[in-house]
Structure formats: C-alpha cells, structure tokens
C-alpha cells in the first residue's frame, strides 16, 4: 500500500527557516521574555546565557538533524525515539511532545490576550478568542500558504529589533558600551536557573524543521534551516538583550525592567517617537500570532504522524484537498478544540493570563529539552546499530554523548532553580509540578506503548516507520504515486 504523506516538496529552506525563527518570535522574546527575565531574576548576564545555550544545543542539534535524515517523520521526536529506543519509547516521546508543544501554544494565548487587551480595553479572553479564530483558519491551509504570512511578519519584526539595537548601541547609558552583560561572573549567580528556563523557552521552535521533512524540497534544506535558525536565535537574542542592558545601563536593567514592563517600547519611543512604538506594537501582535501558528502546525503534524500509524485514532490522520491539500486538517481541528478548552478553563478559574504564559512556557521548555536529550540517546543507539553508516564519528558518537551531557546539565540547573523564575518562595515544592507533569506524560505514553505491544503487535512494530494512511482518497494515492 502506498504511503500518503503531507504536501510533498511544497516548502523550501527559506520557508522552513521562517517557520523555525517565527516560532521563536524575536520581538516577543525581546519585549516579553527578556524583560521578564531581567525583572524576575536580577541577572545581568542574560545576553551571555543565549550564547551558552546555543553552544549547548549545537551537539544535540547535530545528532538530532543527522538521524532525522534517515527517519523523516512529521512527529519527529516520536519517530526518532521509536527507531532508536523502541516503540514504547516513541509513544512516550510523542506524549511529551504533544504536551509540550500544546503548552507553549496555549501559553501564547495568554500573552496575546494580555497584550491586545492593554491596547483595546477588551477582556483578555476576547482578544485570545480572536487569535484562536485566526490561527484556526490559517492552520488548515497548506504550509506554503502559511509561509507567506510568516515571511512579511518576521522580516518586519526583525527590522524593528535591529532599529532598537542600533539606537541602544549608538546612545549607551553612561556614554560607553559596557561588556558586563557578557561577563561569565554576571551569569553564574543566584537566578541562573530562571534565566536558563526562559532562555530555553525562547529557543523552542528552532528545532521544528525536521517535522516538515515530508513537505521539504530536500533534506539539505531541513539541515541548513535548522542550524541557521539555531545560530540566528542565539546570536540575535544575545545581541538584542545586550542592547537593552546598554540602553539603560547594566547596573540598572533589572530595576528598569521591574519598573517598566514595556521597556523596549520605551527605548524605541525615546529614539524614534510614538509612530515607531505603534508599528512595533502591531508587529509584536503579529509576532505572537506567527509563533502560535507555527506551534499549531507542529502539533497538527504530531497528531497526523501518530494517527497515520494508528497509535492515535485513525480518524485524526485526515488530510485536506485544494488550498488545504496535504495539510493535516484533522490534527489542526483537534488542536484548535484543545486550545479553546484551555482558554475557557483559564477564564473560569480566574488565572492571570501572564501567569498562564510563564508557567506553561516554562513547562514546555523543560519538555522540549527532555526530548532533545532523549533524541541524543536514541541517535547514539541508532547509529551504533548500523544506521547512517556514512556519518562521521563526530555525528555518530561524540555529538550524542556531549550533547546529552550538556543537555542534562542545563536541565538540572533549570529544574532546581525554577523558584526564581516562577516567583515562589525558595524551597517551595510548587515548581516541581512542571517536571512531574512531564514525567507523568512520559510514563503514560510508555505504558500505552507497552499495552499496544501486547495487544496489537503489527501496529506496534510500525511505530516510527510511517504507516500508510488508511483514510487517503484514491485521488490522494494517485497524487503520491506521481511525485
């Protein structure tokens, strides 16, 4: 039976890069995460943390991308874990991925609602509902149509951040550019864990390229886009967060961030006037929307990939036609349904939208880091068993080991210092809710995989291999044969 995939060869390397960097949302990170990190932790070395994290993620990314060339799969962490560590591990990774990517997408509804409510005076949940409609409509379209939205929004927001950087470095507080934010001893202080947690959350999305392997024009485009996204995010965020500290003075940046949550907009207003602030605010809204759409697309592909192999209900493997052609429409609609339920629960429970953003984004960051570490182990086993025989020793052995150890170090520091980020008392057990929930998702997936192995060995043996889509129409099968 011919396997039916998503829209083949529909997206190139530039579009992939746009999706990956757009998911990270540069203006959102600067205006939201960077300011919040300075304010919550008081750590001056935030800019250096982005460079440290980029270096730590490099070997993890090397092994991850290398294995993905041999195991293309829309539910990429699920597929890689299954092929390296077995079907049950694959289902466990799939469960953690679905939880993590849903969580960060849900968190952005809180950020979007809070941001737009501040401009319009509407309740935050009304603004979030408008975003839900927009993302839901765009999410069922082909990925190449989505890419057009990403291109203009992302390039414009990058331009605004560059203008802020130029203004800051051209007019430094005290008359000179301080290198204090790049000093190691200004990073390794109390609050480091919170810095790393929000830093990892800022990177989340850069790794999404391999999930579009079935839709990419070549494996080279996936590799180039992923490493390009990692390098850009690390350097751009380091430079921009440094610029923010330079604008007000490194010694004052924490107090300034606490006193003025809109600090980047204040800097823009000072140097370019109110019109630039309005432009930046509109681009901030589009930045959040672009990130929401990227994660929405990612979740839809995970649902499709797992449903196609009958790990999830097979009805969720439906794909569209026409402008929806090759898009995982059933997975997209499921993600939209889950998102509106979470927003409604948040309203009913009276949860602050920014608390929703901080907690869910932090949990998602931990989950994605766990998945990258798991993939390092999976790739080591995969290559040790003879997979990817043409790969270098660096890719097959050194990168998975070094990446796994660095990832564990970052994960440990992050988890044991979450109280500084989440605003709870030191020693409180409350922050442990996040890693416990992730662990429970992994255990549930592992148990589900083992149950599947005992009840339906044929389906279990197909985990990670891309089973044919039983819901494909004859026309879709013919189109696949013609590719």
CORJO-V180174 format. One line per field, one symbol per residue. ss: DSSP state (A for helix, B for strand, O for the rest). phi: phi as a letter, one per 40 degrees, with the letter a starting at -180 (. if undefined). burial: b if it has 9 or more other ideal C-beta (glycine too) atoms within 8 Angstrom, else e. A space follows every 10 residues. Layout:
ss->???
phi->???
burial->???
This chain:
ss->OOOOOOOOOO BOAAAAAAAA AAAAOAAAAA AAAAAAAAAA AOOOOAAAAA AAAAAAAAAA AAAAAAAAOO OOOOOAAAAA AAAAAOAAAA AAAAAAAAAA AAAAAAAAAA AAAAAAAAAA OOOAAAAAAA AAAAAAAAAO OOAAAAAAAA AAAAAAAAAA AAAAAAAAAA OOAAAOOOOA AAOAAAOOOO OAAAAAAAAA AAAOOAAAAA AAOOOBOOAA AAAAAAAAAA AAAAAAAAAA AAAAAAAAOA AAAAAAAAAO OOAAAAAAAA AAOAAAAAAA AAAAAAAAAA AAAAAAAAAA AAAAAAAAOO OOOAAAAOOB OAAABOOOAA AAAAAAAAAA AAAAAAAAAO OOAAAAAAAA AAAAAAAAAA AAAAAAAAAA AAAAOOOOOO OOAAAAAAAA AAAAAAAAAA AAAAAOOAAA AAOOOOOOOO OAAAAAAAAA AAAAAAAAAA AAAAAOAAAA AOOOOOOOOO OOOAAAAAAA AAO
phi->.cccbcccfb bccccccccc ccccgdcccc cbcccccdcc bgcccddccc cccccccdcc cccccccccc bcaccccdcc ccccbhdccc cccccccccc ccccccdccc ccdccccccb gcdccccccc cccccccccc cccccdcccc dccccccccc cccccccccc bccggacccd cbccccbcad hdcccccccc cccdhcccdc cbdccccacc cccccccccc cccccccccc ccdccccbgd cbcccccccb cbddcccccc bbgcdccccc cccccccccc cccccdcccd cccdcccccg cbdcccccbc bgccdgcccc cccccccccc cccccccccg cccccdcccc cccccccccc cccdcccccc cdccchcfcc cccdccbccc cccccccccc ccccccbccc ccgbcdgccd ccdccccccc cccccccdcc ccccbacccd cccgbgcdcc cccdcccccc ccc
burial->eebbbbbbeb bebebbbbbb bbbbbbbbbb bbbbbbbbbb bebbbbbbbb bbbbebbbbb bbbbbbbbbe bbbbbbbbbb bbbbbebbbb bbbbbbbbbb bbbbbbbbbb bbbbbbbeee eeebbbbbbb bbebbbebbb bbbbbbbebb bebbebbbeb bebbbebbbe ebeeeeebeb bbbeebbebe bbbbbbbbbb bbbbbbbbbb bbbbbbeebe bbbbbbbbbb bbbbbbbbbb bbbbbbbbbb ebbbebbeee eebbbbbbbe ebeeebbebb bebbbbbbbb bbbbbbbbbb bbbbbbbbbb beebebbbbb eeebbbbbbb bbbbbbebbb ebbeebbeee eebbbbbbbb bbbbbbbbbb bbbbbbbbbb bbbeeebbee eeeebbbbbb bbbbebbbbb bebbbebbbb bbeeeeeeee beebbebbee bbbbbbebbb ebbeeeeebb ebbbbbbbbe ebeeebbeeb eee
